[in-house]
Amino acid sequence: MKKTDFYFDLPENLIAQHPLKNREESKLMVLDKDSGALEHKKFKDIIDYLKKGDCLVLNNTRVIPARLYGARESTGGKVEFLLLNNIEKNRWETLVKPGKKARIGDTIDFGEGLLRAKVLDITQSGSRIVEFDYEGIFQQILDKLGEMPLPPYIKEKLDDKERYQTVYSKKEGSAAAPTAGLHFTEDLLKRIKNKGVKIAYVTLHVGLGTFRPVKEDNIEEHDMHSEYYEVTKEAAEIINQTKNNGGKIYSVGTTSTRTLESIADESGKIHPKSGWTDIFIYPGYNFKVIDRLITNFHLPESTLIMLVSALARRENVLNAYNKAIENKYRFFSFGDAMLIK
């Protein structure tokens, strides 16, 4: 398939610049993946589609203040870091701007010596492998020096950093939020649990690989960036039990989906596991685990809209997106939501 098969024309004014005051008041488009039929709801109405015995799978990753501004020790040249993956201990994969100021062997200073980074290697994609040197606790230093890594299409300043976190975020490590989960409130989750719906938490630390543009015309030639995931024994048991009892698996977001589909065996059974996944899901993929998907509205020609199209058929998805534009839905990270059922 060609990446142009997933293009649509999005008016810039529909790119959400800020979150709604009330998370669950976002719009919700409901798409029937078989017929293509559409419904227009509020996100809080999601509870009407969930049934007792179903399972909601949430990604409990937490975004770290991953954007750092520093200077090259040798010249004082300004350098911007974006932390991607914690490889081991104090070694991180990072995006660096401008790259020419972060050559192998260079040292970058942040916070007047509070944090220093030595460039160890350059990857094939151009990111840097760096090792940090500091005294104290890394996360506390990052909280002091770092900024929340909002996507480049969000131009407005975020007043409350917690609005770029899900209310159930727990495990720090993401460079971007699993945005489908931003619509849930603690009260809505409580009501969902009280209905008899099980909730399973998985972890996938979102890197920027998920959002990297597809440059190849033939999408099958696109290489996905690896991201770290963890699935506990408890989560695996909840998901497997739901499947065995005939309940539906509602995956919240493409990150939860990629995690589950990465570790399921051919029968759809989930096993406790941690590791790295670079799974790329596009039309033609046969889903082994998930039955339903809750997601946001994604960028044209992105791997995310390709994943959604694999579940609900490209024609249905593009028609739904055109209807969303007609009805002034808000797009991308702080935008509205879609339920594919």
Contacts in CASP RR format, 6 or more apart in sequence:
PFRMAT RR
TARGET T0000
AUTHOR 0000-0000-0000
METHOD contacts of the structure
MODEL  1
MKKTDFYFDLPENLIAQHPLKNREESKLMVLDKDSGALEHKKFKDIIDYL
KKGDCLVLNNTRVIPARLYGARESTGGKVEFLLLNNIEKNRWETLVKPGK
KARIGDTIDFGEGLLRAKVLDITQSGSRIVEFDYEGIFQQILDKLGEMPL
PPYIKEKLDDKERYQTVYSKKEGSAAAPTAGLHFTEDLLKRIKNKGVKIA
YVTLHVGLGTFRPVKEDNIEEHDMHSEYYEVTKEAAEIINQTKNNGGKIY
SVGTTSTRTLESIADESGKIHPKSGWTDIFIYPGYNFKVIDRLITNFHLP
ESTLIMLVSALARRENVLNAYNKAIENKYRFFSFGDAMLIK
1 218 0 8 1.000
1 219 0 8 1.000
1 220 0 8 1.000
1 282 0 8 1.000
1 283 0 8 1.000
2 217 0 8 1.000
2 218 0 8 1.000
2 219 0 8 1.000
3 214 0 8 1.000
3 216 0 8 1.000
3 217 0 8 1.000
3 219 0 8 1.000
3 301 0 8 1.000
4 217 0 8 1.000
4 301 0 8 1.000
5 314 0 8 1.000
6 219 0 8 1.000
6 300 0 8 1.000
6 301 0 8 1.000
6 302 0 8 1.000
6 305 0 8 1.000
6 306 0 8 1.000
6 309 0 8 1.000
6 314 0 8 1.000
6 318 0 8 1.000
7 300 0 8 1.000
7 301 0 8 1.000
8 300 0 8 1.000
8 318 0 8 1.000
8 321 0 8 1.000
8 322 0 8 1.000
8 325 0 8 1.000
9 300 0 8 1.000
10 300 0 8 1.000
10 325 0 8 1.000
10 331 0 8 1.000
11 325 0 8 1.000
14 325 0 8 1.000
14 328 0 8 1.000
14 329 0 8 1.000
14 330 0 8 1.000
14 331 0 8 1.000
15 153 0 8 1.000
15 154 0 8 1.000
15 330 0 8 1.000
15 331 0 8 1.000
15 332 0 8 1.000
16 154 0 8 1.000
16 330 0 8 1.000
16 331 0 8 1.000
16 332 0 8 1.000
16 333 0 8 1.000
16 334 0 8 1.000
16 335 0 8 1.000
16 336 0 8 1.000
17 154 0 8 1.000
17 155 0 8 1.000
17 156 0 8 1.000
17 334 0 8 1.000
18 156 0 8 1.000
18 158 0 8 1.000
18 334 0 8 1.000
19 163 0 8 1.000
19 164 0 8 1.000
19 182 0 8 1.000
19 334 0 8 1.000
19 335 0 8 1.000
20 26 0 8 1.000
20 334 0 8 1.000
22 185 0 8 1.000
23 43 0 8 1.000
23 167 0 8 1.000
23 182 0 8 1.000
23 183 0 8 1.000
23 184 0 8 1.000
23 185 0 8 1.000
24 42 0 8 1.000
24 43 0 8 1.000
24 44 0 8 1.000
24 183 0 8 1.000
24 184 0 8 1.000
24 185 0 8 1.000
24 187 0 8 1.000
24 188 0 8 1.000
25 42 0 8 1.000
25 43 0 8 1.000
25 44 0 8 1.000
26 42 0 8 1.000
26 43 0 8 1.000
26 183 0 8 1.000
26 330 0 8 1.000
26 335 0 8 1.000
26 336 0 8 1.000
26 337 0 8 1.000
27 40 0 8 1.000
27 41 0 8 1.000
27 42 0 8 1.000
27 43 0 8 1.000
27 327 0 8 1.000
27 329 0 8 1.000
27 330 0 8 1.000
27 336 0 8 1.000
27 337 0 8 1.000
28 40 0 8 1.000
28 41 0 8 1.000
28 42 0 8 1.000
28 43 0 8 1.000
28 45 0 8 1.000
28 46 0 8 1.000
28 183 0 8 1.000
28 336 0 8 1.000
28 337 0 8 1.000
28 338 0 8 1.000
28 339 0 8 1.000
29 38 0 8 1.000
29 39 0 8 1.000
29 40 0 8 1.000
29 41 0 8 1.000
29 320 0 8 1.000
29 323 0 8 1.000
29 324 0 8 1.000
29 329 0 8 1.000
29 336 0 8 1.000
29 337 0 8 1.000
29 338 0 8 1.000
29 339 0 8 1.000
30 38 0 8 1.000
30 39 0 8 1.000
30 40 0 8 1.000
30 41 0 8 1.000
30 49 0 8 1.000
30 338 0 8 1.000
30 339 0 8 1.000
30 341 0 8 1.000
31 37 0 8 1.000
31 38 0 8 1.000
31 312 0 8 1.000
31 316 0 8 1.000
31 317 0 8 1.000
31 320 0 8 1.000
31 338 0 8 1.000
31 339 0 8 1.000
31 340 0 8 1.000
31 341 0 8 1.000
32 38 0 8 1.000
32 341 0 8 1.000
33 311 0 8 1.000
33 312 0 8 1.000
33 313 0 8 1.000
33 316 0 8 1.000
33 340 0 8 1.000
33 341 0 8 1.000
36 312 0 8 1.000
36 313 0 8 1.000
36 316 0 8 1.000
36 319 0 8 1.000
36 320 0 8 1.000
38 320 0 8 1.000
38 323 0 8 1.000
40 327 0 8 1.000
43 183 0 8 1.000
43 336 0 8 1.000
43 337 0 8 1.000
44 188 0 8 1.000
46 183 0 8 1.000
46 188 0 8 1.000
46 192 0 8 1.000
46 294 0 8 1.000
46 339 0 8 1.000
47 188 0 8 1.000
47 191 0 8 1.000
47 192 0 8 1.000
47 195 0 8 1.000
49 292 0 8 1.000
49 339 0 8 1.000
49 341 0 8 1.000
50 56 0 8 1.000
50 192 0 8 1.000
50 195 0 8 1.000
50 197 0 8 1.000
50 250 0 8 1.000
51 195 0 8 1.000
51 197 0 8 1.000
51 247 0 8 1.000
51 248 0 8 1.000
52 195 0 8 1.000
52 196 0 8 1.000
52 197 0 8 1.000
53 196 0 8 1.000
53 197 0 8 1.000
53 198 0 8 1.000
53 242 0 8 1.000
53 245 0 8 1.000
53 246 0 8 1.000
53 247 0 8 1.000
54 197 0 8 1.000
54 198 0 8 1.000
54 242 0 8 1.000
54 247 0 8 1.000
54 248 0 8 1.000
54 249 0 8 1.000
54 250 0 8 1.000
55 197 0 8 1.000
55 198 0 8 1.000
55 199 0 8 1.000
55 200 0 8 1.000
55 238 0 8 1.000
55 239 0 8 1.000
55 242 0 8 1.000
55 247 0 8 1.000
55 248 0 8 1.000
55 249 0 8 1.000
55 250 0 8 1.000
56 192 0 8 1.000
56 197 0 8 1.000
56 198 0 8 1.000
56 199 0 8 1.000
56 200 0 8 1.000
56 250 0 8 1.000
56 252 0 8 1.000
57 199 0 8 1.000
57 200 0 8 1.000
57 201 0 8 1.000
57 202 0 8 1.000
57 235 0 8 1.000
57 239 0 8 1.000
57 249 0 8 1.000
57 250 0 8 1.000
57 251 0 8 1.000
57 252 0 8 1.000
57 256 0 8 1.000
57 260 0 8 1.000
57 290 0 8 1.000
58 166 0 8 1.000
58 168 0 8 1.000
58 181 0 8 1.000
58 184 0 8 1.000
58 199 0 8 1.000
58 200 0 8 1.000
58 201 0 8 1.000
58 202 0 8 1.000
58 252 0 8 1.000
58 256 0 8 1.000
59 166 0 8 1.000
59 178 0 8 1.000
59 181 0 8 1.000
59 201 0 8 1.000
59 202 0 8 1.000
59 203 0 8 1.000
59 204 0 8 1.000
59 206 0 8 1.000
59 252 0 8 1.000
59 253 0 8 1.000
59 255 0 8 1.000
59 256 0 8 1.000
59 259 0 8 1.000
60 166 0 8 1.000
60 168 0 8 1.000
60 169 0 8 1.000
60 170 0 8 1.000
60 171 0 8 1.000
60 201 0 8 1.000
60 202 0 8 1.000
60 203 0 8 1.000
61 169 0 8 1.000
61 170 0 8 1.000
61 171 0 8 1.000
61 172 0 8 1.000
61 173 0 8 1.000
61 174 0 8 1.000
61 178 0 8 1.000
61 203 0 8 1.000
61 204 0 8 1.000
61 205 0 8 1.000
61 206 0 8 1.000
61 255 0 8 1.000
62 165 0 8 1.000
62 169 0 8 1.000
62 170 0 8 1.000
62 171 0 8 1.000
62 172 0 8 1.000
62 173 0 8 1.000
62 174 0 8 1.000
63 148 0 8 1.000
63 149 0 8 1.000
63 164 0 8 1.000
63 165 0 8 1.000
63 169 0 8 1.000
63 172 0 8 1.000
63 173 0 8 1.000
63 174 0 8 1.000
63 175 0 8 1.000
63 176 0 8 1.000
63 177 0 8 1.000
63 206 0 8 1.000
64 83 0 8 1.000
64 139 0 8 1.000
64 142 0 8 1.000
64 172 0 8 1.000
64 173 0 8 1.000
64 174 0 8 1.000
64 175 0 8 1.000
65 142 0 8 1.000
65 143 0 8 1.000
65 145 0 8 1.000
65 146 0 8 1.000
65 147 0 8 1.000
65 148 0 8 1.000
65 149 0 8 1.000
65 161 0 8 1.000
66 82 0 8 1.000
66 83 0 8 1.000
66 84 0 8 1.000
66 142 0 8 1.000
66 146 0 8 1.000
66 148 0 8 1.000
66 149 0 8 1.000
66 174 0 8 1.000
66 175 0 8 1.000
67 80 0 8 1.000
67 81 0 8 1.000
67 82 0 8 1.000
67 83 0 8 1.000
67 146 0 8 1.000
67 147 0 8 1.000
67 148 0 8 1.000
67 149 0 8 1.000
68 80 0 8 1.000
68 81 0 8 1.000
68 82 0 8 1.000
68 83 0 8 1.000
68 110 0 8 1.000
68 115 0 8 1.000
68 142 0 8 1.000
68 145 0 8 1.000
68 146 0 8 1.000
68 147 0 8 1.000
69 78 0 8 1.000
69 79 0 8 1.000
69 80 0 8 1.000
69 81 0 8 1.000
69 110 0 8 1.000
69 146 0 8 1.000
69 147 0 8 1.000
70 78 0 8 1.000
70 79 0 8 1.000
70 80 0 8 1.000
70 81 0 8 1.000
70 108 0 8 1.000
70 109 0 8 1.000
70 110 0 8 1.000
70 111 0 8 1.000
71 77 0 8 1.000
71 78 0 8 1.000
71 79 0 8 1.000
71 108 0 8 1.000
71 109 0 8 1.000
72 79 0 8 1.000
72 101 0 8 1.000
72 102 0 8 1.000
72 106 0 8 1.000
72 107 0 8 1.000
72 108 0 8 1.000
72 109 0 8 1.000
73 106 0 8 1.000
73 107 0 8 1.000
73 108 0 8 1.000
73 109 0 8 1.000
73 116 0 8 1.000
74 106 0 8 1.000
74 107 0 8 1.000
75 101 0 8 1.000
77 101 0 8 1.000
78 101 0 8 1.000
79 96 0 8 1.000
79 97 0 8 1.000
79 98 0 8 1.000
79 101 0 8 1.000
79 102 0 8 1.000
79 108 0 8 1.000
80 96 0 8 1.000
80 97 0 8 1.000
81 94 0 8 1.000
81 95 0 8 1.000
81 96 0 8 1.000
81 108 0 8 1.000
81 110 0 8 1.000
81 117 0 8 1.000
81 130 0 8 1.000
82 94 0 8 1.000
82 95 0 8 1.000
82 96 0 8 1.000
82 149 0 8 1.000
82 175 0 8 1.000
82 208 0 8 1.000
83 92 0 8 1.000
83 93 0 8 1.000
83 94 0 8 1.000
83 175 0 8 1.000
84 92 0 8 1.000
84 93 0 8 1.000
84 94 0 8 1.000
84 95 0 8 1.000
84 127 0 8 1.000
84 175 0 8 1.000
84 207 0 8 1.000
84 208 0 8 1.000
84 225 0 8 1.000
85 92 0 8 1.000
85 93 0 8 1.000
85 205 0 8 1.000
85 207 0 8 1.000
85 226 0 8 1.000
85 227 0 8 1.000
85 228 0 8 1.000
86 92 0 8 1.000
86 173 0 8 1.000
86 228 0 8 1.000
87 93 0 8 1.000
87 129 0 8 1.000
90 131 0 8 1.000
90 132 0 8 1.000
90 133 0 8 1.000
90 134 0 8 1.000
90 138 0 8 1.000
91 120 0 8 1.000
91 129 0 8 1.000
91 130 0 8 1.000
91 131 0 8 1.000
91 132 0 8 1.000
92 129 0 8 1.000
92 130 0 8 1.000
92 131 0 8 1.000
92 132 0 8 1.000
93 123 0 8 1.000
93 127 0 8 1.000
93 128 0 8 1.000
93 129 0 8 1.000
94 117 0 8 1.000
94 127 0 8 1.000
94 128 0 8 1.000
94 129 0 8 1.000
94 130 0 8 1.000
95 127 0 8 1.000
95 128 0 8 1.000
95 208 0 8 1.000
96 102 0 8 1.000
96 127 0 8 1.000
96 128 0 8 1.000
99 126 0 8 1.000
99 128 0 8 1.000
102 108 0 8 1.000
102 119 0 8 1.000
102 128 0 8 1.000
102 130 0 8 1.000
103 119 0 8 1.000
104 119 0 8 1.000
104 120 0 8 1.000
104 121 0 8 1.000
104 122 0 8 1.000
105 118 0 8 1.000
105 119 0 8 1.000
105 120 0 8 1.000
106 118 0 8 1.000
106 119 0 8 1.000
107 116 0 8 1.000
107 117 0 8 1.000
107 118 0 8 1.000
107 119 0 8 1.000
108 116 0 8 1.000
108 117 0 8 1.000
108 118 0 8 1.000
108 119 0 8 1.000
108 130 0 8 1.000
109 115 0 8 1.000
109 116 0 8 1.000
110 116 0 8 1.000
110 117 0 8 1.000
110 145 0 8 1.000
111 145 0 8 1.000
114 134 0 8 1.000
114 141 0 8 1.000
114 144 0 8 1.000
114 145 0 8 1.000
115 132 0 8 1.000
115 133 0 8 1.000
115 134 0 8 1.000
115 141 0 8 1.000
115 145 0 8 1.000
116 132 0 8 1.000
116 133 0 8 1.000
116 134 0 8 1.000
117 130 0 8 1.000
117 131 0 8 1.000
117 132 0 8 1.000
117 133 0 8 1.000
118 130 0 8 1.000
118 131 0 8 1.000
118 133 0 8 1.000
119 128 0 8 1.000
119 129 0 8 1.000
119 130 0 8 1.000
120 128 0 8 1.000
120 129 0 8 1.000
120 130 0 8 1.000
120 131 0 8 1.000
121 128 0 8 1.000
121 129 0 8 1.000
122 128 0 8 1.000
122 129 0 8 1.000
123 129 0 8 1.000
125 225 0 8 1.000
132 138 0 8 1.000
134 141 0 8 1.000
139 172 0 8 1.000
148 158 0 8 1.000
148 161 0 8 1.000
148 164 0 8 1.000
149 175 0 8 1.000
149 176 0 8 1.000
150 158 0 8 1.000
150 164 0 8 1.000
150 333 0 8 1.000
151 176 0 8 1.000
151 211 0 8 1.000
151 332 0 8 1.000
151 333 0 8 1.000
153 332 0 8 1.000
154 332 0 8 1.000
154 333 0 8 1.000
154 334 0 8 1.000
158 164 0 8 1.000
163 182 0 8 1.000
164 177 0 8 1.000
164 182 0 8 1.000
164 333 0 8 1.000
165 177 0 8 1.000
166 177 0 8 1.000
166 178 0 8 1.000
166 181 0 8 1.000
166 182 0 8 1.000
166 184 0 8 1.000
167 184 0 8 1.000
167 185 0 8 1.000
167 186 0 8 1.000
167 189 0 8 1.000
168 184 0 8 1.000
168 189 0 8 1.000
168 201 0 8 1.000
170 201 0 8 1.000
171 203 0 8 1.000
171 205 0 8 1.000
171 230 0 8 1.000
173 205 0 8 1.000
174 205 0 8 1.000
174 206 0 8 1.000
174 207 0 8 1.000
175 205 0 8 1.000
175 206 0 8 1.000
175 207 0 8 1.000
175 208 0 8 1.000
176 206 0 8 1.000
176 207 0 8 1.000
176 208 0 8 1.000
176 210 0 8 1.000
176 211 0 8 1.000
176 333 0 8 1.000
177 206 0 8 1.000
177 333 0 8 1.000
178 204 0 8 1.000
178 206 0 8 1.000
178 252 0 8 1.000
178 253 0 8 1.000
178 255 0 8 1.000
178 256 0 8 1.000
179 253 0 8 1.000
179 296 0 8 1.000
179 332 0 8 1.000
179 333 0 8 1.000
179 334 0 8 1.000
179 335 0 8 1.000
180 252 0 8 1.000
180 253 0 8 1.000
180 254 0 8 1.000
180 294 0 8 1.000
180 295 0 8 1.000
180 296 0 8 1.000
180 337 0 8 1.000
181 252 0 8 1.000
181 253 0 8 1.000
181 294 0 8 1.000
182 333 0 8 1.000
182 334 0 8 1.000
183 294 0 8 1.000
183 337 0 8 1.000
184 252 0 8 1.000
189 199 0 8 1.000
192 199 0 8 1.000
193 199 0 8 1.000
198 238 0 8 1.000
198 241 0 8 1.000
198 242 0 8 1.000
199 238 0 8 1.000
200 234 0 8 1.000
200 235 0 8 1.000
200 238 0 8 1.000
200 239 0 8 1.000
201 232 0 8 1.000
201 235 0 8 1.000
202 229 0 8 1.000
202 230 0 8 1.000
202 231 0 8 1.000
202 232 0 8 1.000
202 235 0 8 1.000
202 256 0 8 1.000
202 259 0 8 1.000
202 260 0 8 1.000
203 229 0 8 1.000
203 230 0 8 1.000
203 231 0 8 1.000
203 259 0 8 1.000
204 227 0 8 1.000
204 228 0 8 1.000
204 229 0 8 1.000
204 255 0 8 1.000
204 256 0 8 1.000
204 258 0 8 1.000
204 259 0 8 1.000
204 277 0 8 1.000
205 227 0 8 1.000
205 228 0 8 1.000
205 229 0 8 1.000
206 227 0 8 1.000
206 255 0 8 1.000
207 225 0 8 1.000
207 227 0 8 1.000
208 225 0 8 1.000
209 224 0 8 1.000
209 225 0 8 1.000
209 227 0 8 1.000
210 224 0 8 1.000
210 225 0 8 1.000
210 227 0 8 1.000
210 254 0 8 1.000
210 255 0 8 1.000
210 258 0 8 1.000
210 303 0 8 1.000
210 304 0 8 1.000
211 299 0 8 1.000
211 302 0 8 1.000
211 303 0 8 1.000
211 304 0 8 1.000
212 225 0 8 1.000
212 303 0 8 1.000
213 301 0 8 1.000
213 302 0 8 1.000
214 222 0 8 1.000
214 301 0 8 1.000
214 302 0 8 1.000
214 303 0 8 1.000
214 306 0 8 1.000
215 222 0 8 1.000
216 222 0 8 1.000
219 282 0 8 1.000
219 306 0 8 1.000
220 282 0 8 1.000
222 280 0 8 1.000
222 303 0 8 1.000
223 278 0 8 1.000
224 278 0 8 1.000
224 279 0 8 1.000
224 280 0 8 1.000
224 303 0 8 1.000
225 278 0 8 1.000
226 276 0 8 1.000
226 277 0 8 1.000
226 278 0 8 1.000
227 255 0 8 1.000
227 258 0 8 1.000
227 276 0 8 1.000
227 277 0 8 1.000
227 278 0 8 1.000
228 274 0 8 1.000
228 275 0 8 1.000
228 276 0 8 1.000
229 259 0 8 1.000
229 262 0 8 1.000
229 263 0 8 1.000
229 273 0 8 1.000
229 274 0 8 1.000
229 275 0 8 1.000
229 276 0 8 1.000
229 277 0 8 1.000
230 273 0 8 1.000
230 274 0 8 1.000
230 275 0 8 1.000
231 259 0 8 1.000
231 260 0 8 1.000
231 263 0 8 1.000
231 270 0 8 1.000
231 271 0 8 1.000
231 272 0 8 1.000
231 273 0 8 1.000
231 274 0 8 1.000
232 272 0 8 1.000
233 272 0 8 1.000
235 270 0 8 1.000
235 272 0 8 1.000
236 270 0 8 1.000
236 271 0 8 1.000
236 272 0 8 1.000
239 249 0 8 1.000
239 260 0 8 1.000
239 270 0 8 1.000
239 289 0 8 1.000
240 269 0 8 1.000
240 270 0 8 1.000
242 248 0 8 1.000
242 249 0 8 1.000
243 249 0 8 1.000
243 268 0 8 1.000
243 269 0 8 1.000
243 289 0 8 1.000
247 291 0 8 1.000
248 291 0 8 1.000
248 292 0 8 1.000
249 260 0 8 1.000
249 289 0 8 1.000
249 290 0 8 1.000
249 291 0 8 1.000
249 292 0 8 1.000
250 290 0 8 1.000
250 291 0 8 1.000
250 292 0 8 1.000
250 293 0 8 1.000
250 294 0 8 1.000
251 257 0 8 1.000
251 260 0 8 1.000
251 289 0 8 1.000
251 290 0 8 1.000
251 292 0 8 1.000
251 293 0 8 1.000
251 294 0 8 1.000
252 294 0 8 1.000
253 293 0 8 1.000
253 294 0 8 1.000
253 295 0 8 1.000
253 296 0 8 1.000
254 293 0 8 1.000
254 295 0 8 1.000
254 304 0 8 1.000
254 307 0 8 1.000
254 308 0 8 1.000
257 281 0 8 1.000
257 290 0 8 1.000
257 293 0 8 1.000
257 307 0 8 1.000
258 277 0 8 1.000
258 279 0 8 1.000
258 281 0 8 1.000
258 307 0 8 1.000
259 277 0 8 1.000
260 270 0 8 1.000
260 289 0 8 1.000
260 290 0 8 1.000
261 279 0 8 1.000
261 281 0 8 1.000
261 285 0 8 1.000
261 287 0 8 1.000
261 288 0 8 1.000
261 289 0 8 1.000
261 290 0 8 1.000
262 277 0 8 1.000
262 279 0 8 1.000
263 270 0 8 1.000
263 271 0 8 1.000
263 273 0 8 1.000
263 277 0 8 1.000
264 270 0 8 1.000
264 288 0 8 1.000
264 289 0 8 1.000
265 271 0 8 1.000
265 288 0 8 1.000
266 288 0 8 1.000
267 288 0 8 1.000
268 288 0 8 1.000
268 289 0 8 1.000
270 289 0 8 1.000
280 303 0 8 1.000
280 306 0 8 1.000
281 306 0 8 1.000
281 307 0 8 1.000
281 310 0 8 1.000
282 303 0 8 1.000
282 306 0 8 1.000
282 307 0 8 1.000
282 309 0 8 1.000
282 310 0 8 1.000
283 306 0 8 1.000
283 309 0 8 1.000
283 310 0 8 1.000
283 313 0 8 1.000
283 314 0 8 1.000
284 310 0 8 1.000
285 310 0 8 1.000
287 310 0 8 1.000
287 311 0 8 1.000
290 311 0 8 1.000
292 339 0 8 1.000
292 340 0 8 1.000
292 341 0 8 1.000
293 308 0 8 1.000
293 311 0 8 1.000
293 312 0 8 1.000
293 339 0 8 1.000
293 340 0 8 1.000
294 337 0 8 1.000
294 338 0 8 1.000
294 339 0 8 1.000
294 340 0 8 1.000
295 304 0 8 1.000
295 308 0 8 1.000
295 337 0 8 1.000
295 338 0 8 1.000
295 340 0 8 1.000
296 331 0 8 1.000
296 332 0 8 1.000
296 333 0 8 1.000
296 335 0 8 1.000
296 336 0 8 1.000
296 337 0 8 1.000
296 338 0 8 1.000
297 321 0 8 1.000
297 324 0 8 1.000
297 329 0 8 1.000
297 330 0 8 1.000
297 331 0 8 1.000
297 332 0 8 1.000
297 335 0 8 1.000
297 336 0 8 1.000
297 338 0 8 1.000
298 304 0 8 1.000
298 305 0 8 1.000
298 308 0 8 1.000
298 331 0 8 1.000
298 332 0 8 1.000
299 305 0 8 1.000
299 332 0 8 1.000
305 317 0 8 1.000
305 321 0 8 1.000
308 317 0 8 1.000
308 338 0 8 1.000
308 340 0 8 1.000
309 317 0 8 1.000
309 318 0 8 1.000
311 340 0 8 1.000
312 320 0 8 1.000
312 340 0 8 1.000
320 338 0 8 1.000
324 331 0 8 1.000
324 336 0 8 1.000
324 338 0 8 1.000
329 335 0 8 1.000
329 336 0 8 1.000
330 336 0 8 1.000
END
